[in-house]
């Protein structure tokens, strides 16, 4: 499953530079699919294809957030999610709404970074 940041976040920013997929953003900051990945375009669930550099709306205006579709729980990079490892208040936790197997997370990593 993807990692999420809870409301206990103190906005210290320790997690953001640790993410190998650039899936973590400061509250209120727009995000892009391309940032930290090899993606140039993305097909959304509704079938629409967008430019991966197109800014997306923040998922939180109050505290740091993780884009679930870019989170691989650091699988294929590290032994554990690095955001959780460095978080001083333990607010980086598994997201119960985004459950994925190790194989799915590895496939997502390959897709994000254009591995063949």
SVG drawing of the C-alpha trace seen along z (x, -y; Angstrom):
<svg xmlns="http://www.w3.org/2000/svg" viewBox="-13 -26 31 35">
<polyline fill="none" stroke="black" stroke-width="0.4" points="0.0,0.0 1.1,-3.6 2.2,-5.7 0.2,-8.6 1.0,-11.6 -1.5,-12.1 -2.7,-15.3 -0.1,-14.9 2.5,-16.3 4.5,-19.2 5.6,-20.3 9.3,-19.8 10.0,-18.7 12.3,-15.8 10.4,-13.4 10.4,-15.2 14.1,-14.9 14.0,-11.2 11.5,-10.1 13.0,-8.4 9.9,-9.1 9.3,-12.8 5.9,-11.7 6.0,-14.0 5.1,-17.7 4.6,-20.6 1.0,-21.5 -0.4,-23.9 2.3,-23.1 1.2,-21.8 2.8,-18.5 3.6,-16.9 3.9,-13.3 7.2,-14.2 9.0,-15.5 11.4,-12.8 10.3,-10.3 10.8,-9.5 7.2,-10.1 6.4,-12.4 2.7,-11.7 0.2,-9.9 -3.1,-8.2 -5.6,-8.9 -8.2,-6.5 -10.8,-8.2 -8.7,-7.5 -7.5,-11.1 -3.8,-11.5 -2.1,-14.5 1.4,-16.0 3.3,-14.7 4.7,-18.2 1.2,-19.6 0.7,-21.0 -1.8,-19.1 -3.8,-20.4 -2.3,-19.9 -3.8,-17.0 -3.5,-19.0 -3.2,-22.7 -2.3,-22.3 0.6,-19.8 2.9,-17.7 1.2,-15.1 2.1,-12.0 0.7,-11.4 -0.4,-7.7 0.0,-7.0 3.7,-8.0 4.4,-6.2 6.1,-2.8 6.9,-2.6 10.5,-2.7 10.2,0.9 13.1,1.5 15.1,-1.4 15.3,-0.8 14.3,1.9 11.7,-0.4 9.8,-3.6 12.3,-6.4 9.7,-9.0 8.6,-6.9 12.2,-6.2 13.1,-10.0 9.7,-11.3 10.2,-12.7 6.5,-12.3 5.7,-9.0 3.0,-10.5 4.1,-8.6 1.9,-5.5 0.5,-2.9 -2.6,-4.2 -5.4,-1.7 -7.2,-3.0 -4.3,-2.2 -3.3,1.4 -0.7,2.8 1.4,6.0 5.2,5.9 4.8,7.0 2.4,4.1 4.8,1.6 7.7,2.9 5.6,2.5 4.8,-1.0 8.5,-1.8 9.3,-0.4 6.5,-2.5 7.5,-5.7 11.1,-5.3 10.6,-3.8 12.5,-0.6 12.1,2.1"/>
</svg>
